[in-house]
Amino acid sequence: WCCLDCLAGRAFCSHCCHKEHLRHPLHRVEFWNGTHFISAWLRELHVRLYLGHEGLQC
């Protein structure tokens, strides 16, 4: 995984990309398919944004 919005376009494994983007849910990411990067959504990494309840799920 690669983030287009993080400094220097760092590459992440899926676990680290998820963890790093819990507080940045609007960043744009791509994943490597073996030959090139493809646009993706953070929801594919199960990043969720919970509004209210101090950021906790209802």
PDB file of N, CA, C, O and CB in Angstrom:
ATOM      1  N   TRP A   1       0.837  -1.179   0.000  1.00  0.00           N
ATOM      2  CA  TRP A   1       0.000   0.000   0.000  1.00  0.00           C
ATOM      3  C   TRP A   1       0.872   1.229   0.000  1.00  0.00           C
ATOM      4  O   TRP A   1       1.946   1.253   0.601  1.00  0.00           O
ATOM      5  CB  TRP A   1      -0.947   0.005   1.198  1.00  0.00           C
ATOM      6  N   CYS A   2       0.387   2.261  -0.693  1.00  0.00           N
ATOM      7  CA  CYS A   2       1.097   3.528  -0.788  1.00  0.00           C
ATOM      8  C   CYS A   2       0.084   4.648  -0.587  1.00  0.00           C
ATOM      9  O   CYS A   2      -1.011   4.611  -1.149  1.00  0.00           O
ATOM     10  CB  CYS A   2       1.837   3.670  -2.161  1.00  0.00           C
ATOM     11  N   CYS A   3       0.450   5.639   0.212  1.00  0.00           N
ATOM     12  CA  CYS A   3      -0.429   6.774   0.451  1.00  0.00           C
ATOM     13  C   CYS A   3       0.024   7.951  -0.406  1.00  0.00           C
ATOM     14  O   CYS A   3       1.199   8.318  -0.403  1.00  0.00           O
ATOM     15  CB  CYS A   3      -0.442   7.159   1.954  1.00  0.00           C
ATOM     16  N   LEU A   4      -0.905   8.527  -1.126  1.00  0.00           N
ATOM     17  CA  LEU A   4      -0.593   9.674  -1.976  1.00  0.00           C
ATOM     18  C   LEU A   4      -0.512  10.973  -1.186  1.00  0.00           C
ATOM     19  O   LEU A   4      -0.005  11.977  -1.686  1.00  0.00           O
ATOM     20  CB  LEU A   4      -1.632   9.807  -3.067  1.00  0.00           C
ATOM     21  N   ASP A   5      -1.013  10.956   0.054  1.00  0.00           N
ATOM     22  CA  ASP A   5      -1.053  12.175   0.859  1.00  0.00           C
ATOM     23  C   ASP A   5      -0.004  12.228   1.962  1.00  0.00           C
ATOM     24  O   ASP A   5       0.302  13.310   2.464  1.00  0.00           O
ATOM     25  CB  ASP A   5      -2.402  12.320   1.466  1.00  0.00           C
ATOM     26  N   CYS A   6       0.545  11.100   2.344  1.00  0.00           N
ATOM     27  CA  CYS A   6       1.600  11.100   3.366  1.00  0.00           C
ATOM     28  C   CYS A   6       2.889  11.642   2.748  1.00  0.00           C
ATOM     29  O   CYS A   6       3.109  11.525   1.542  1.00  0.00           O
ATOM     30  CB  CYS A   6       1.825   9.659   3.947  1.00  0.00           C
ATOM     31  N   LEU A   7       3.714  12.220   3.565  1.00  0.00           N
ATOM     32  CA  LEU A   7       4.981  12.757   3.080  1.00  0.00           C
ATOM     33  C   LEU A   7       5.813  11.671   2.424  1.00  0.00           C
ATOM     34  O   LEU A   7       5.936  10.567   2.955  1.00  0.00           O
ATOM     35  CB  LEU A   7       5.764  13.401   4.223  1.00  0.00           C
ATOM     36  N   ALA A   8       6.374  11.979   1.288  1.00  0.00           N
ATOM     37  CA  ALA A   8       7.273  11.104   0.535  1.00  0.00           C
ATOM     38  C   ALA A   8       6.584   9.861  -0.023  1.00  0.00           C
ATOM     39  O   ALA A   8       7.276   8.949  -0.476  1.00  0.00           O
ATOM     40  CB  ALA A   8       8.417  10.686   1.410  1.00  0.00           C
ATOM     41  N   GLY A   9       5.259   9.784  -0.012  1.00  0.00           N
ATOM     42  CA  GLY A   9       4.551   8.650  -0.603  1.00  0.00           C
ATOM     43  C   GLY A   9       5.035   7.318  -0.071  1.00  0.00           C
ATOM     44  O   GLY A   9       5.309   6.396  -0.840  1.00  0.00           O
ATOM     45  N   ARG A  10       5.140   7.216   1.247  1.00  0.00           N
ATOM     46  CA  ARG A  10       5.659   6.006   1.888  1.00  0.00           C
ATOM     47  C   ARG A  10       4.837   4.775   1.523  1.00  0.00           C
ATOM     48  O   ARG A  10       3.627   4.857   1.314  1.00  0.00           O
ATOM     49  CB  ARG A  10       5.681   6.180   3.400  1.00  0.00           C
ATOM     50  N   ALA A  11       5.513   3.639   1.451  1.00  0.00           N
ATOM     51  CA  ALA A  11       4.842   2.361   1.214  1.00  0.00           C
ATOM     52  C   ALA A  11       4.620   1.661   2.552  1.00  0.00           C
ATOM     53  O   ALA A  11       5.462   1.745   3.446  1.00  0.00           O
ATOM     54  CB  ALA A  11       5.675   1.459   0.248  1.00  0.00           C
ATOM     55  N   PHE A  12       3.490   0.974   2.690  1.00  0.00           N
ATOM     56  CA  PHE A  12       3.109   0.295   3.927  1.00  0.00           C
ATOM     57  C   PHE A  12       2.622  -1.116   3.615  1.00  0.00           C
ATOM     58  O   PHE A  12       2.122  -1.376   2.520  1.00  0.00           O
ATOM     59  CB  PHE A  12       2.016   1.093   4.679  1.00  0.00           C
ATOM     60  N   CYS A  13       2.768  -2.024   4.577  1.00  0.00           N
ATOM     61  CA  CYS A  13       2.033  -3.294   4.501  1.00  0.00           C
ATOM     62  C   CYS A  13       0.586  -2.949   4.880  1.00  0.00           C
ATOM     63  O   CYS A  13       0.334  -1.860   5.396  1.00  0.00           O
ATOM     64  CB  CYS A  13       2.663  -4.428   5.471  1.00  0.00           C
ATOM     65  N   SER A  14      -0.355  -3.844   4.637  1.00  0.00           N
ATOM     66  CA  SER A  14      -1.768  -3.535   4.903  1.00  0.00           C
ATOM     67  C   SER A  14      -2.010  -3.228   6.378  1.00  0.00           C
ATOM     68  O   SER A  14      -2.771  -2.314   6.697  1.00  0.00           O
ATOM     69  CB  SER A  14      -2.657  -4.703   4.465  1.00  0.00           C
ATOM     70  N   HIS A  15      -1.378  -3.973   7.281  1.00  0.00           N
ATOM     71  CA  HIS A  15      -1.561  -3.748   8.719  1.00  0.00           C
ATOM     72  C   HIS A  15      -1.081  -2.358   9.117  1.00  0.00           C
ATOM     73  O   HIS A  15      -1.781  -1.637   9.829  1.00  0.00           O
ATOM     74  CB  HIS A  15      -0.812  -4.816   9.531  1.00  0.00           C
ATOM     75  N   CYS A  16       0.103  -1.982   8.665  1.00  0.00           N
ATOM     76  CA  CYS A  16       0.669  -0.671   9.023  1.00  0.00           C
ATOM     77  C   CYS A  16      -0.097   0.467   8.357  1.00  0.00           C
ATOM     78  O   CYS A  16      -0.260   1.530   8.954  1.00  0.00           O
ATOM     79  CB  CYS A  16       2.150  -0.602   8.626  1.00  0.00           C
ATOM     80  N   CYS A  17      -0.564   0.261   7.142  1.00  0.00           N
ATOM     81  CA  CYS A  17      -1.356   1.289   6.458  1.00  0.00           C
ATOM     82  C   CYS A  17      -2.656   1.530   7.223  1.00  0.00           C
ATOM     83  O   CYS A  17      -3.066   2.675   7.411  1.00  0.00           O
ATOM     84  CB  CYS A  17      -1.659   0.872   4.989  1.00  0.00           C
ATOM     85  N   HIS A  18      -3.294   0.464   7.659  1.00  0.00           N
ATOM     86  CA  HIS A  18      -4.523   0.586   8.462  1.00  0.00           C
ATOM     87  C   HIS A  18      -4.236   1.364   9.739  1.00  0.00           C
ATOM     88  O   HIS A  18      -4.924   2.338  10.042  1.00  0.00           O
ATOM     89  CB  HIS A  18      -5.103  -0.813   8.805  1.00  0.00           C
ATOM     90  N   LYS A  19      -3.239   0.945  10.476  1.00  0.00           N
ATOM     91  CA  LYS A  19      -2.900   1.578  11.755  1.00  0.00           C
ATOM     92  C   LYS A  19      -2.529   3.054  11.570  1.00  0.00           C
ATOM     93  O   LYS A  19      -2.960   3.904  12.349  1.00  0.00           O
ATOM     94  CB  LYS A  19      -1.740   0.825  12.428  1.00  0.00           C
ATOM     95  N   GLU A  20      -1.747   3.353  10.559  1.00  0.00           N
ATOM     96  CA  GLU A  20      -1.282   4.719  10.307  1.00  0.00           C
ATOM     97  C   GLU A  20      -2.419   5.650   9.880  1.00  0.00           C
ATOM     98  O   GLU A  20      -2.341   6.859  10.102  1.00  0.00           O
ATOM     99  CB  GLU A  20      -0.200   4.708   9.237  1.00  0.00           C
ATOM    100  N   HIS A  21      -3.468   5.105   9.273  1.00  0.00           N
ATOM    101  CA  HIS A  21      -4.518   5.952   8.721  1.00  0.00           C
ATOM    102  C   HIS A  21      -5.808   5.983   9.529  1.00  0.00           C
ATOM    103  O   HIS A  21      -6.815   6.509   9.055  1.00  0.00           O
ATOM    104  CB  HIS A  21      -4.826   5.507   7.354  1.00  0.00           C
ATOM    105  N   LEU A  22      -5.799   5.437  10.724  1.00  0.00           N
ATOM    106  CA  LEU A  22      -6.981   5.533  11.574  1.00  0.00           C
ATOM    107  C   LEU A  22      -7.307   6.990  11.882  1.00  0.00           C
ATOM    108  O   LEU A  22      -8.473   7.342  12.060  1.00  0.00           O
ATOM    109  CB  LEU A  22      -6.772   4.750  12.876  1.00  0.00           C
ATOM    110  N   ARG A  23      -6.293   7.828  11.944  1.00  0.00           N
ATOM    111  CA  ARG A  23      -6.498   9.259  12.221  1.00  0.00           C
ATOM    112  C   ARG A  23      -6.436  10.108  10.954  1.00  0.00           C
ATOM    113  O   ARG A  23      -6.486  11.336  11.029  1.00  0.00           O
ATOM    114  CB  ARG A  23      -5.455   9.753  13.216  1.00  0.00           C
ATOM    115  N   HIS A  24      -6.329   9.469   9.798  1.00  0.00           N
ATOM    116  CA  HIS A  24      -6.271  10.172   8.514  1.00  0.00           C
ATOM    117  C   HIS A  24      -7.182   9.479   7.498  1.00  0.00           C
ATOM    118  O   HIS A  24      -6.713   9.026   6.454  1.00  0.00           O
ATOM    119  CB  HIS A  24      -4.810  10.230   7.984  1.00  0.00           C
ATOM    120  N   PRO A  25      -8.478   9.395   7.798  1.00  0.00           N
ATOM    121  CA  PRO A  25      -9.378   8.597   6.946  1.00  0.00           C
ATOM    122  C   PRO A  25      -9.647   9.191   5.566  1.00  0.00           C
ATOM    123  O   PRO A  25     -10.255   8.529   4.725  1.00  0.00           O
ATOM    124  CB  PRO A  25     -10.681   8.413   7.645  1.00  0.00           C
ATOM    125  N   LEU A  26      -9.213  10.410   5.319  1.00  0.00           N
ATOM    126  CA  LEU A  26      -9.474  11.021   4.014  1.00  0.00           C
ATOM    127  C   LEU A  26      -8.284  10.941   3.068  1.00  0.00           C
ATOM    128  O   LEU A  26      -8.343  11.442   1.946  1.00  0.00           O
ATOM    129  CB  LEU A  26      -9.870  12.460   4.195  1.00  0.00           C
ATOM    130  N   HIS A  27      -7.197  10.308   3.525  1.00  0.00           N
ATOM    131  CA  HIS A  27      -6.040  10.153   2.639  1.00  0.00           C
ATOM    132  C   HIS A  27      -6.379   9.219   1.483  1.00  0.00           C
ATOM    133  O   HIS A  27      -7.235   8.340   1.596  1.00  0.00           O
ATOM    134  CB  HIS A  27      -4.822   9.615   3.422  1.00  0.00           C
ATOM    135  N   ARG A  28      -5.687   9.434   0.375  1.00  0.00           N
ATOM    136  CA  ARG A  28      -5.884   8.615  -0.831  1.00  0.00           C
ATOM    137  C   ARG A  28      -4.776   7.565  -0.892  1.00  0.00           C
ATOM    138  O   ARG A  28      -3.596   7.892  -0.766  1.00  0.00           O
ATOM    139  CB  ARG A  28      -5.887   9.504  -2.134  1.00  0.00           C
ATOM    140  N   VAL A  29      -5.160   6.306  -1.085  1.00  0.00           N
ATOM    141  CA  VAL A  29      -4.191   5.209  -1.090  1.00  0.00           C
ATOM    142  C   VAL A  29      -4.263   4.415  -2.388  1.00  0.00           C
ATOM    143  O   VAL A  29      -5.243   4.468  -3.131  1.00  0.00           O
ATOM    144  CB  VAL A  29      -4.428   4.282   0.105  1.00  0.00           C
ATOM    145  N   GLU A  30      -3.193   3.683  -2.625  1.00  0.00           N
ATOM    146  CA  GLU A  30      -3.110   2.764  -3.755  1.00  0.00           C
ATOM    147  C   GLU A  30      -2.488   1.465  -3.259  1.00  0.00           C
ATOM    148  O   GLU A  30      -1.764   1.459  -2.263  1.00  0.00           O
ATOM    149  CB  GLU A  30      -2.279   3.378  -4.936  1.00  0.00           C
ATOM    150  N   PHE A  31      -2.766   0.377  -3.947  1.00  0.00           N
ATOM    151  CA  PHE A  31      -2.105  -0.879  -3.594  1.00  0.00           C
ATOM    152  C   PHE A  31      -1.391  -1.437  -4.811  1.00  0.00           C
ATOM    153  O   PHE A  31      -1.770  -1.181  -5.954  1.00  0.00           O
ATOM    154  CB  PHE A  31      -3.121  -1.905  -3.044  1.00  0.00           C
ATOM    155  N   TRP A  32      -0.352  -2.204  -4.536  1.00  0.00           N
ATOM    156  CA  TRP A  32       0.480  -2.804  -5.566  1.00  0.00           C
ATOM    157  C   TRP A  32      -0.138  -4.122  -5.984  1.00  0.00           C
ATOM    158  O   TRP A  32      -0.363  -4.992  -5.142  1.00  0.00           O
ATOM    159  CB  TRP A  32       1.931  -3.007  -5.070  1.00  0.00           C
ATOM    160  N   ASN A  33      -0.419  -4.289  -7.273  1.00  0.00           N
ATOM    161  CA  ASN A  33      -1.047  -5.528  -7.742  1.00  0.00           C
ATOM    162  C   ASN A  33      -0.027  -6.510  -8.332  1.00  0.00           C
ATOM    163  O   ASN A  33      -0.401  -7.539  -8.894  1.00  0.00           O
ATOM    164  CB  ASN A  33      -2.113  -5.205  -8.786  1.00  0.00           C
ATOM    165  N   GLY A  34       1.241  -6.188  -8.200  1.00  0.00           N
ATOM    166  CA  GLY A  34       2.288  -7.049  -8.737  1.00  0.00           C
ATOM    167  C   GLY A  34       3.008  -6.431  -9.920  1.00  0.00           C
ATOM    168  O   GLY A  34       4.147  -6.782 -10.226  1.00  0.00           O
ATOM    169  N   THR A  35       2.319  -5.497 -10.586  1.00  0.00           N
ATOM    170  CA  THR A  35       2.954  -4.814 -11.715  1.00  0.00           C
ATOM    171  C   THR A  35       2.857  -3.296 -11.626  1.00  0.00           C
ATOM    172  O   THR A  35       3.723  -2.586 -12.137  1.00  0.00           O
ATOM    173  CB  THR A  35       2.333  -5.278 -13.006  1.00  0.00           C
ATOM    174  N   HIS A  36       1.801  -2.794 -10.975  1.00  0.00           N
ATOM    175  CA  HIS A  36       1.637  -1.346 -10.827  1.00  0.00           C
ATOM    176  C   HIS A  36       0.671  -1.039  -9.686  1.00  0.00           C
ATOM    177  O   HIS A  36      -0.023  -1.925  -9.187  1.00  0.00           O
ATOM    178  CB  HIS A  36       1.128  -0.715 -12.147  1.00  0.00           C
ATOM    179  N   PHE A  37       0.641   0.236  -9.280  1.00  0.00           N
ATOM    180  CA  PHE A  37      -0.271   0.660  -8.217  1.00  0.00           C
ATOM    181  C   PHE A  37      -1.661   0.932  -8.789  1.00  0.00           C
ATOM    182  O   PHE A  37      -1.805   1.464  -9.889  1.00  0.00           O
ATOM    183  CB  PHE A  37       0.271   1.919  -7.502  1.00  0.00           C
ATOM    184  N   ILE A  38      -2.686   0.553  -8.013  1.00  0.00           N
ATOM    185  CA  ILE A  38      -4.086   0.754  -8.380  1.00  0.00           C
ATOM    186  C   ILE A  38      -4.751   1.565  -7.269  1.00  0.00           C
ATOM    187  O   ILE A  38      -4.534   1.292  -6.088  1.00  0.00           O
ATOM    188  CB  ILE A  38      -4.826  -0.620  -8.605  1.00  0.00           C
ATOM    189  N   SER A  39      -5.554   2.553  -7.635  1.00  0.00           N
ATOM    190  CA  SER A  39      -6.281   3.355  -6.646  1.00  0.00           C
ATOM    191  C   SER A  39      -7.186   2.459  -5.815  1.00  0.00           C
ATOM    192  O   SER A  39      -7.782   1.510  -6.325  1.00  0.00           O
ATOM    193  CB  SER A  39      -7.110   4.465  -7.336  1.00  0.00           C
ATOM    194  N   ALA A  40      -7.279   2.773  -4.530  1.00  0.00           N
ATOM    195  CA  ALA A  40      -8.097   1.983  -3.620  1.00  0.00           C
ATOM    196  C   ALA A  40      -8.705   2.905  -2.567  1.00  0.00           C
ATOM    197  O   ALA A  40      -8.385   4.092  -2.502  1.00  0.00           O
ATOM    198  CB  ALA A  40      -7.260   0.857  -2.954  1.00  0.00           C
ATOM    199  N   TRP A  41      -9.577   2.344  -1.751  1.00  0.00           N
ATOM    200  CA  TRP A  41     -10.206   3.067  -0.655  1.00  0.00           C
ATOM    201  C   TRP A  41      -9.664   2.531   0.661  1.00  0.00           C
ATOM    202  O   TRP A  41      -9.357   1.345   0.774  1.00  0.00           O
ATOM    203  CB  TRP A  41     -11.752   2.939  -0.712  1.00  0.00           C
ATOM    204  N   LEU A  42      -9.549   3.400   1.649  1.00  0.00           N
ATOM    205  CA  LEU A  42      -9.118   2.935   2.971  1.00  0.00           C
ATOM    206  C   LEU A  42     -10.124   1.962   3.577  1.00  0.00           C
ATOM    207  O   LEU A  42      -9.765   1.178   4.456  1.00  0.00           O
ATOM    208  CB  LEU A  42      -8.913   4.125   3.912  1.00  0.00           C
ATOM    209  N   ARG A  43     -11.357   1.997   3.133  1.00  0.00           N
ATOM    210  CA  ARG A  43     -12.346   1.045   3.650  1.00  0.00           C
ATOM    211  C   ARG A  43     -11.943  -0.394   3.321  1.00  0.00           C
ATOM    212  O   ARG A  43     -12.343  -1.325   4.021  1.00  0.00           O
ATOM    213  CB  ARG A  43     -13.741   1.352   3.068  1.00  0.00           C
ATOM    214  N   GLU A  44     -11.151  -0.581   2.255  1.00  0.00           N
ATOM    215  CA  GLU A  44     -10.666  -1.918   1.924  1.00  0.00           C
ATOM    216  C   GLU A  44      -9.710  -2.446   2.982  1.00  0.00           C
ATOM    217  O   GLU A  44      -9.475  -3.650   3.075  1.00  0.00           O
ATOM    218  CB  GLU A  44      -9.982  -1.910   0.567  1.00  0.00           C
ATOM    219  N   LEU A  45      -9.153  -1.525   3.786  1.00  0.00           N
ATOM    220  CA  LEU A  45      -8.289  -1.897   4.906  1.00  0.00           C
ATOM    221  C   LEU A  45      -9.066  -1.864   6.217  1.00  0.00           C
ATOM    222  O   LEU A  45      -8.483  -1.972   7.296  1.00  0.00           O
ATOM    223  CB  LEU A  45      -7.073  -0.958   4.985  1.00  0.00           C
ATOM    224  N   HIS A  46     -10.382  -1.716   6.117  1.00  0.00           N
ATOM    225  CA  HIS A  46     -11.281  -1.664   7.269  1.00  0.00           C
ATOM    226  C   HIS A  46     -11.028  -0.440   8.147  1.00  0.00           C
ATOM    227  O   HIS A  46     -11.208  -0.501   9.363  1.00  0.00           O
ATOM    228  CB  HIS A  46     -11.135  -2.926   8.098  1.00  0.00           C
ATOM    229  N   VAL A  47     -10.610   0.669   7.537  1.00  0.00           N
ATOM    230  CA  VAL A  47     -10.502   1.931   8.260  1.00  0.00           C
ATOM    231  C   VAL A  47     -11.908   2.510   8.315  1.00  0.00           C
ATOM    232  O   VAL A  47     -12.546   2.699   7.279  1.00  0.00           O
ATOM    233  CB  VAL A  47      -9.476   2.932   7.571  1.00  0.00           C
ATOM    234  N   ARG A  48     -12.389   2.791   9.516  1.00  0.00           N
ATOM    235  CA  ARG A  48     -13.734   3.315   9.710  1.00  0.00           C
ATOM    236  C   ARG A  48     -13.639   4.632  10.470  1.00  0.00           C
ATOM    237  O   ARG A  48     -12.740   4.823  11.289  1.00  0.00           O
ATOM    238  CB  ARG A  48     -14.633   2.295  10.469  1.00  0.00           C
ATOM    239  N   LEU A  49     -14.564   5.527  10.196  1.00  0.00           N
ATOM    240  CA  LEU A  49     -14.651   6.806  10.879  1.00  0.00           C
ATOM    241  C   LEU A  49     -15.949   6.818  11.659  1.00  0.00           C
ATOM    242  O   LEU A  49     -17.029   6.833  11.069  1.00  0.00           O
ATOM    243  CB  LEU A  49     -14.576   8.004   9.879  1.00  0.00           C
ATOM    244  N   TYR A  50     -15.855   6.810  12.990  1.00  0.00           N
ATOM    245  CA  TYR A  50     -17.027   6.829  13.843  1.00  0.00           C
ATOM    246  C   TYR A  50     -17.217   8.242  14.368  1.00  0.00           C
ATOM    247  O   TYR A  50     -16.332   8.801  15.015  1.00  0.00           O
ATOM    248  CB  TYR A  50     -16.893   5.813  15.007  1.00  0.00           C
ATOM    249  N   LEU A  51     -18.367   8.806  14.086  1.00  0.00           N
ATOM    250  CA  LEU A  51     -18.679  10.161  14.531  1.00  0.00           C
ATOM    251  C   LEU A  51     -19.445  10.085  15.844  1.00  0.00           C
ATOM    252  O   LEU A  51     -20.368   9.283  15.990  1.00  0.00           O
ATOM    253  CB  LEU A  51     -19.497  10.932  13.454  1.00  0.00           C
ATOM    254  N   GLY A  52     -19.063  10.912  16.782  1.00  0.00           N
ATOM    255  CA  GLY A  52     -19.712  10.899  18.080  1.00  0.00           C
ATOM    256  C   GLY A  52     -19.138   9.807  18.966  1.00  0.00           C
ATOM    257  O   GLY A  52     -18.263   9.055  18.537  1.00  0.00           O
ATOM    258  N   HIS A  53     -19.611   9.716  20.169  1.00  0.00           N
ATOM    259  CA  HIS A  53     -19.178   8.693  21.127  1.00  0.00           C
ATOM    260  C   HIS A  53     -17.662   8.659  21.282  1.00  0.00           C
ATOM    261  O   HIS A  53     -17.078   7.595  21.489  1.00  0.00           O
ATOM    262  CB  HIS A  53     -19.678   7.323  20.692  1.00  0.00           C
ATOM    263  N   GLU A  54     -17.022   9.831  21.182  1.00  0.00           N
ATOM    264  CA  GLU A  54     -15.572   9.952  21.329  1.00  0.00           C
ATOM    265  C   GLU A  54     -14.812   9.037  20.366  1.00  0.00           C
ATOM    266  O   GLU A  54     -13.758   8.507  20.716  1.00  0.00           O
ATOM    267  CB  GLU A  54     -15.169   9.636  22.759  1.00  0.00           C
ATOM    268  N   GLY A  55     -15.340   8.854  19.162  1.00  0.00           N
ATOM    269  CA  GLY A  55     -14.673   8.045  18.156  1.00  0.00           C
ATOM    270  C   GLY A  55     -14.893   6.554  18.289  1.00  0.00           C
ATOM    271  O   GLY A  55     -14.300   5.776  17.542  1.00  0.00           O
ATOM    272  N   LEU A  56     -15.731   6.138  19.220  1.00  0.00           N
ATOM    273  CA  LEU A  56     -15.999   4.717  19.428  1.00  0.00           C
ATOM    274  C   LEU A  56     -17.246   4.292  18.658  1.00  0.00           C
ATOM    275  O   LEU A  56     -18.144   5.098  18.415  1.00  0.00           O
ATOM    276  CB  LEU A  56     -16.166   4.410  20.927  1.00  0.00           C
ATOM    277  N   GLN A  57     -17.288   3.037  18.285  1.00  0.00           N
ATOM    278  CA  GLN A  57     -18.446   2.482  17.587  1.00  0.00           C
ATOM    279  C   GLN A  57     -19.640   2.445  18.529  1.00  0.00           C
ATOM    280  O   GLN A  57     -19.470   2.215  19.726  1.00  0.00           O
ATOM    281  CB  GLN A  57     -18.139   1.065  17.043  1.00  0.00           C
ATOM    282  N   CYS A  58     -20.864   2.671  18.002  1.00  0.00           N
ATOM    283  CA  CYS A  58     -22.086   2.624  18.826  1.00  0.00           C
ATOM    284  C   CYS A  58     -22.281   1.229  19.396  1.00  0.00           C
ATOM    285  O   CYS A  58     -23.250   0.985  20.115  1.00  0.00           O
ATOM    286  CB  CYS A  58     -23.329   3.038  17.998  1.00  0.00           C
TER     287      CYS A  58
END
